[in-house]
Amino acid sequence: MPAPDEELPTIEDVARAAGVSTATVSRVLNRPGEVRDALRQKVLSAVAELGYVPNAGARAMKLRRSGTVGAIFPTVDNAIFAKAIDALQRRLAESGLQLLLATSGYDPSTETRQALNLLTCGVDALVLCGVSQREELLQQLRQRGVPVVHVMSWPAPPDRIAVGFDNARAMSQVVRYLLDLGHRHIAMLAGITRDNDRAAARVAGVREALRAAGLSLPATRLVERPYELGAARDGLRVLLQADPAPTAVVCGNDVLATGALLEAARLGVAVPGQLSIVGFDDLELAGHLQPGLTTVRVPAEEMWRLAADRVLDTLRGVEVPRATEIEVALVVRGSTAPPAGARRTRARR
């Protein structure tokens, strides 16, 4: 490593130390996937030994790119987004790109402002959650020619590049499963649907599946709450006041479902004996709860790595599919069972 008063190493120094050309050093640093493993390691060893740090400004001027990708998440206070950030960052780093993060708090005005901030920083592309962005933001992105990949929603408008899953269909599957168990008094503890197309689609999926069975989701059986444990506990208390009380509660995600399980235990409501509870996401904790949480498994790492691939291909000028559907699956654990009345009927048969 150079001392503070020594001249900083250059790319030419790295090339001499590794016995390669400066063009090869540049490829290793900017497009590592194009270089053989042995040669790449040789160059990276020289970089580490000399303490060489590329000049980001010069690189950006030469390539007309900053080597950064911006991503806006609703929050980082949720394990599903933590997993998403990790997968996205690791995949981009494999191709020499840096990830810049911002959060919106599920507020479209904040999302617009943060997106413009990231554009000011010179990001080469943006990754956004869902497809409910304000038109003014989408218009500015189109005008600037910045590639954008939308994640977590499918289907998507035909003019978007999207990688996601059908939130409504997934929730319809949950309801059909509960109906098959014999439940008829089904309630929903949803996330806040305003400005959140994923949460709204999940409510729509519950409504549609109930409607197909000749049932409905009245106001007394639908509560929206932020994705927080305390808010979820409050939401369950409200739902249990309905007459008749629900025998099953579908939750907008695993955080809400965990809060519902905690509150049911506090109230002495047996799960699944008196109340079945279903989540969404299949976070790691879902299988460790007591009882284990029945939930919808979302392959988050696969989805976000594929989103990163869409970004990389777009930046390389490769044509990509406009919308890609990721398959999700219902995972049945101990938090669901037939309602008490249905169990008694089956026992008498």
C-alpha positions as CSV (number, residue, x, y, z in Angstrom):
1,M,0.0,0.0,0.0
2,P,1.4,3.5,-0.8
3,A,2.3,5.8,2.0
4,P,0.3,9.1,2.3
5,D,3.0,11.1,0.7
6,E,3.6,8.7,-2.1
7,E,2.2,9.0,-5.6
8,L,-1.0,7.0,-6.0
9,P,-0.7,3.9,-8.2
10,T,-2.1,4.1,-11.7
11,I,-3.8,1.6,-14.0
12,E,-0.4,1.5,-15.9
13,D,1.3,0.3,-12.6
14,V,-1.3,-2.4,-12.2
15,A,-0.9,-3.5,-15.8
16,R,2.9,-3.8,-15.4
17,A,2.6,-5.7,-12.1
18,A,0.2,-8.2,-13.6
19,G,2.0,-8.4,-16.9
20,V,-1.1,-7.5,-19.0
21,S,-2.3,-4.5,-21.0
22,T,-4.2,-1.6,-19.5
23,A,-7.2,-2.7,-21.6
24,T,-7.2,-6.0,-19.8
25,V,-7.1,-4.3,-16.4
26,S,-10.0,-2.1,-17.5
27,R,-12.0,-5.2,-18.6
28,V,-11.4,-6.9,-15.2
29,L,-12.5,-3.8,-13.3
30,N,-15.5,-2.9,-15.5
31,R,-16.6,-6.1,-17.2
32,P,-15.2,-9.0,-15.1
33,G,-17.5,-11.6,-16.6
34,E,-15.6,-11.2,-19.9
35,V,-12.2,-12.2,-18.5
36,R,-10.9,-15.7,-17.7
37,D,-10.9,-16.6,-14.0
38,A,-7.1,-17.0,-13.8
39,L,-6.4,-13.8,-15.5
40,R,-8.9,-11.9,-13.5
41,Q,-7.4,-13.1,-10.2
42,K,-3.9,-12.1,-11.4
43,V,-5.1,-8.6,-12.1
44,L,-7.1,-8.3,-8.9
45,S,-4.0,-9.5,-6.9
46,A,-2.0,-6.7,-8.4
47,V,-4.8,-4.2,-7.6
48,A,-4.8,-5.3,-4.0
49,E,-1.0,-5.3,-3.7
50,L,-0.7,-1.8,-5.1
51,G,-3.8,-0.4,-3.4
52,Y,-5.1,0.8,-6.7
53,V,-8.4,2.6,-6.7
54,P,-10.1,3.4,-10.0
55,N,-10.9,7.0,-10.7
56,A,-14.7,7.0,-10.8
57,G,-14.9,10.4,-12.5
58,A,-12.5,9.5,-15.3
59,R,-14.3,6.2,-15.7
60,A,-17.7,7.8,-16.0
61,M,-16.4,10.4,-18.5
62,K,-14.9,7.6,-20.7
63,L,-17.8,5.3,-20.6
64,R,-20.5,7.9,-20.2
65,R,-21.7,5.9,-17.3
66,S,-21.3,6.1,-13.6
67,G,-21.2,2.4,-12.9
68,T,-24.0,2.8,-10.4
69,V,-27.6,1.5,-10.3
70,G,-30.2,3.2,-8.1
71,A,-33.0,1.3,-6.3
72,I,-35.9,2.6,-4.2
73,F,-37.5,0.4,-1.6
74,P,-40.6,1.2,0.5
75,T,-38.6,0.5,3.6
76,V,-35.6,-1.5,4.8
77,D,-37.4,-2.4,8.1
78,N,-38.7,-5.6,6.6
79,A,-36.8,-8.9,6.1
80,I,-38.2,-9.4,2.6
81,F,-36.6,-6.1,1.4
82,A,-33.4,-6.9,3.3
83,K,-33.1,-10.1,1.3
84,A,-34.0,-8.2,-1.9
85,I,-31.2,-5.7,-1.3
86,D,-28.7,-8.4,-0.7
87,A,-29.5,-10.4,-3.8
88,L,-29.7,-7.3,-6.0
89,Q,-26.4,-5.9,-4.7
90,R,-24.5,-9.1,-5.0
91,R,-25.6,-9.7,-8.6
92,L,-24.8,-6.2,-9.7
93,A,-21.4,-6.4,-7.9
94,E,-20.5,-9.5,-9.9
95,S,-20.6,-7.2,-13.0
96,G,-18.7,-4.4,-11.4
97,L,-21.7,-2.1,-10.7
98,Q,-22.5,-0.4,-7.4
99,L,-26.0,-0.1,-5.8
100,L,-27.3,3.2,-4.5
101,L,-30.3,2.8,-2.2
102,A,-33.2,5.1,-1.2
103,T,-36.5,4.5,0.6
104,S,-39.9,6.0,0.0
105,G,-42.0,5.0,3.1
106,Y,-44.7,3.9,0.7
107,D,-45.2,7.5,-0.3
108,P,-45.2,8.3,-4.1
109,S,-44.1,11.9,-3.6
110,T,-41.1,10.7,-1.7
111,E,-40.4,8.0,-4.3
112,T,-40.4,10.7,-7.0
113,R,-38.1,12.9,-5.1
114,Q,-35.7,10.1,-4.3
115,A,-35.7,8.9,-7.9
116,L,-34.7,12.4,-9.1
117,N,-32.0,12.6,-6.4
118,L,-30.6,9.3,-7.7
119,L,-30.7,10.6,-11.3
120,T,-28.8,13.7,-10.1
121,C,-26.2,11.3,-8.8
122,G,-25.9,9.9,-12.3
123,V,-27.2,6.4,-11.9
124,D,-27.2,4.4,-15.1
125,A,-30.5,2.6,-14.3
126,L,-33.3,2.4,-11.7
127,V,-35.0,-0.5,-9.9
128,L,-38.4,0.3,-8.5
129,C,-40.9,-1.7,-6.4
130,G,-44.3,-2.3,-8.0
131,V,-45.9,-0.3,-10.9
132,S,-47.8,2.4,-9.0
133,Q,-45.3,5.2,-9.6
134,R,-46.6,8.7,-10.5
135,E,-46.9,9.5,-14.1
136,E,-44.7,12.6,-13.7
137,L,-41.8,10.4,-12.6
138,L,-42.3,7.9,-15.4
139,Q,-42.4,10.7,-17.9
140,Q,-39.1,12.1,-16.7
141,L,-37.5,8.7,-16.8
142,R,-38.7,8.2,-20.4
143,Q,-37.4,11.6,-21.4
144,R,-33.9,10.9,-19.9
145,G,-33.8,7.5,-21.4
146,V,-32.9,5.8,-18.1
147,P,-33.6,2.1,-18.1
148,V,-36.1,1.1,-15.3
149,V,-36.9,-2.3,-14.0
150,H,-40.1,-2.8,-11.9
151,V,-40.1,-5.7,-9.4
152,M,-42.7,-7.6,-7.4
153,S,-45.7,-6.9,-9.7
154,W,-47.1,-9.0,-12.6
155,P,-48.8,-8.4,-15.0
156,A,-47.4,-4.9,-15.7
157,P,-48.2,-2.2,-18.2
158,P,-46.9,-3.2,-21.6
159,D,-44.4,-0.3,-21.7
160,R,-42.5,-1.5,-18.5
161,I,-39.8,-4.0,-17.9
162,A,-41.0,-6.0,-15.0
163,V,-40.1,-9.0,-13.0
164,G,-42.7,-10.2,-10.5
165,F,-45.6,-12.4,-9.5
166,D,-49.4,-12.2,-9.7
167,N,-50.3,-11.0,-6.2
168,A,-54.0,-11.3,-6.8
169,R,-53.8,-14.9,-8.1
170,A,-51.6,-15.9,-5.2
171,M,-54.1,-14.6,-2.7
172,S,-56.9,-16.3,-4.6
173,Q,-55.1,-19.6,-4.1
174,V,-54.9,-18.9,-0.3
175,V,-58.7,-18.3,-0.1
176,R,-59.5,-21.4,-2.2
177,Y,-57.4,-23.5,0.2
178,L,-59.3,-22.1,3.2
179,L,-62.6,-22.7,1.5
180,D,-61.6,-26.3,0.8
181,L,-60.9,-26.7,4.5
182,G,-64.4,-25.6,5.2
183,H,-64.0,-22.0,6.2
184,R,-66.8,-19.6,5.2
185,H,-66.1,-16.7,7.6
186,I,-62.9,-15.4,6.2
187,A,-61.4,-12.0,7.0
188,M,-58.3,-10.1,5.8
189,L,-55.7,-8.2,7.6
190,A,-54.2,-6.2,4.7
191,G,-51.4,-3.8,4.3
192,I,-52.2,-0.2,3.4
193,T,-53.5,-0.4,-0.1
194,R,-53.3,3.3,-1.0
195,D,-50.3,3.9,-3.3
196,N,-49.3,0.2,-3.0
197,D,-50.4,-1.9,-6.0
198,R,-49.1,-5.1,-4.4
199,A,-51.2,-4.7,-1.3
200,A,-54.3,-3.6,-3.4
201,A,-53.9,-6.7,-5.7
202,R,-53.8,-9.0,-2.7
203,V,-57.1,-7.6,-1.4
204,A,-58.5,-7.9,-4.9
205,G,-57.5,-11.6,-5.0
206,V,-59.2,-12.3,-1.7
207,R,-62.4,-10.6,-2.9
208,E,-62.5,-12.4,-6.2
209,A,-62.0,-15.8,-4.7
210,L,-64.7,-15.2,-2.2
211,R,-67.0,-13.8,-4.9
212,A,-66.5,-16.9,-7.0
213,A,-67.6,-19.0,-4.0
214,G,-70.8,-16.9,-3.5
215,L,-69.2,-15.1,-0.5
216,S,-68.1,-11.5,0.1
217,L,-65.5,-9.5,2.1
218,P,-67.6,-6.9,4.0
219,A,-66.1,-3.9,5.7
220,T,-66.2,-5.6,9.1
221,R,-63.9,-8.3,7.8
222,L,-61.3,-6.1,6.1
223,V,-58.8,-4.1,8.1
224,E,-55.8,-2.3,6.7
225,R,-52.7,-1.7,8.8
226,P,-49.1,-0.7,8.3
227,Y,-46.6,-3.7,8.1
228,E,-45.8,-3.5,11.9
229,L,-46.3,-6.0,14.7
230,G,-48.2,-3.6,17.0
231,A,-50.5,-2.4,14.2
232,A,-51.2,-6.1,13.2
233,R,-52.1,-7.0,16.8
234,D,-54.6,-4.1,16.8
235,G,-56.0,-5.1,13.5
236,L,-56.7,-8.6,14.7
237,R,-58.6,-7.3,17.7
238,V,-60.8,-5.3,15.4
239,L,-61.4,-8.3,13.1
240,L,-62.4,-10.5,16.0
241,Q,-65.2,-8.1,16.9
242,A,-67.1,-9.0,13.8
243,D,-70.3,-11.0,14.2
244,P,-69.9,-13.8,13.4
245,A,-66.2,-13.8,14.2
246,P,-63.9,-15.0,11.4
247,T,-62.6,-18.5,11.5
248,A,-59.7,-17.6,9.3
249,V,-57.7,-14.5,8.7
250,V,-55.6,-13.9,5.5
251,C,-52.7,-11.5,6.2
252,G,-51.0,-9.2,3.6
253,N,-47.6,-10.4,4.7
254,D,-45.7,-12.4,7.3
255,V,-45.2,-9.4,9.5
256,L,-48.9,-8.9,9.8
257,A,-49.5,-12.6,10.3
258,T,-46.8,-12.7,13.1
259,G,-48.6,-9.9,14.9
260,A,-51.9,-11.7,14.5
261,L,-50.4,-14.9,16.0
262,L,-49.0,-13.0,18.9
263,E,-52.3,-11.2,19.6
264,A,-54.3,-14.4,19.3
265,A,-52.1,-16.0,21.9
266,R,-52.5,-13.1,24.2
267,L,-56.3,-13.2,23.8
268,G,-56.4,-17.0,24.4
269,V,-57.7,-17.6,20.8
270,A,-56.3,-21.0,19.8
271,V,-54.5,-21.2,16.5
272,P,-55.6,-23.2,14.5
273,G,-58.3,-24.6,16.8
274,Q,-60.4,-21.4,16.8
275,L,-58.7,-19.3,14.2
276,S,-56.6,-20.1,11.1
277,I,-54.0,-17.5,10.1
278,V,-52.2,-17.3,6.7
279,G,-49.2,-15.0,5.8
280,F,-47.4,-14.0,2.6
281,D,-43.7,-14.0,1.8
282,D,-42.4,-17.0,3.7
283,L,-39.8,-15.2,5.7
284,E,-37.3,-17.3,7.6
285,L,-39.2,-16.9,10.9
286,A,-42.4,-18.3,9.4
287,G,-41.3,-21.9,9.9
288,H,-40.0,-21.3,13.4
289,L,-43.1,-19.8,14.8
290,Q,-45.4,-21.8,17.1
291,P,-47.5,-23.0,15.3
292,G,-45.6,-22.8,12.0
293,L,-47.1,-20.2,9.7
294,T,-49.0,-21.2,6.6
295,T,-47.9,-18.7,4.0
296,V,-47.1,-17.9,0.3
297,R,-43.5,-18.6,-0.5
298,V,-42.0,-15.8,-2.7
299,P,-38.6,-16.7,-4.2
300,A,-37.1,-13.3,-3.4
301,E,-33.5,-14.0,-4.2
302,E,-34.4,-15.5,-7.6
303,M,-36.7,-12.6,-8.4
304,W,-34.2,-9.8,-7.5
305,R,-31.2,-11.5,-9.2
306,L,-33.3,-11.8,-12.3
307,A,-34.2,-8.1,-12.0
308,A,-30.5,-7.3,-11.8
309,D,-29.9,-9.4,-14.9
310,R,-32.6,-7.3,-16.7
311,V,-30.7,-4.1,-15.7
312,L,-27.4,-5.5,-16.9
313,D,-28.8,-6.7,-20.2
314,T,-30.5,-3.4,-20.8
315,L,-27.3,-1.4,-20.2
316,R,-25.5,-3.7,-22.6
317,G,-28.1,-3.1,-25.3
318,V,-29.5,-6.6,-25.1
319,E,-33.2,-6.9,-25.8
320,V,-35.1,-8.2,-22.8
321,P,-38.6,-9.5,-22.2
322,R,-41.0,-6.8,-21.2
323,A,-42.5,-8.7,-18.3
324,T,-41.4,-11.9,-16.5
325,E,-43.6,-13.9,-14.1
326,I,-42.1,-15.5,-11.1
327,E,-44.0,-18.5,-9.6
328,V,-45.0,-18.4,-6.0
329,A,-46.4,-21.3,-3.9
330,L,-48.6,-21.9,-0.9
331,V,-46.7,-23.5,2.0
332,V,-49.0,-25.2,4.5
333,R,-47.9,-25.4,8.1
334,G,-49.6,-25.6,11.5
335,S,-51.4,-22.3,11.6
336,T,-54.3,-23.5,9.5
337,A,-56.9,-26.3,9.9
338,P,-60.6,-26.9,9.2
339,P,-62.9,-24.7,11.3
340,A,-64.2,-26.3,14.5
341,G,-67.6,-27.0,13.1
342,A,-66.2,-28.6,10.0
343,R,-64.0,-30.9,12.1
344,R,-67.0,-32.0,14.2
345,T,-69.0,-32.7,11.0
346,R,-66.1,-34.8,9.5
347,A,-65.7,-36.7,12.8
348,R,-69.4,-37.8,12.7
349,R,-69.1,-39.1,9.1
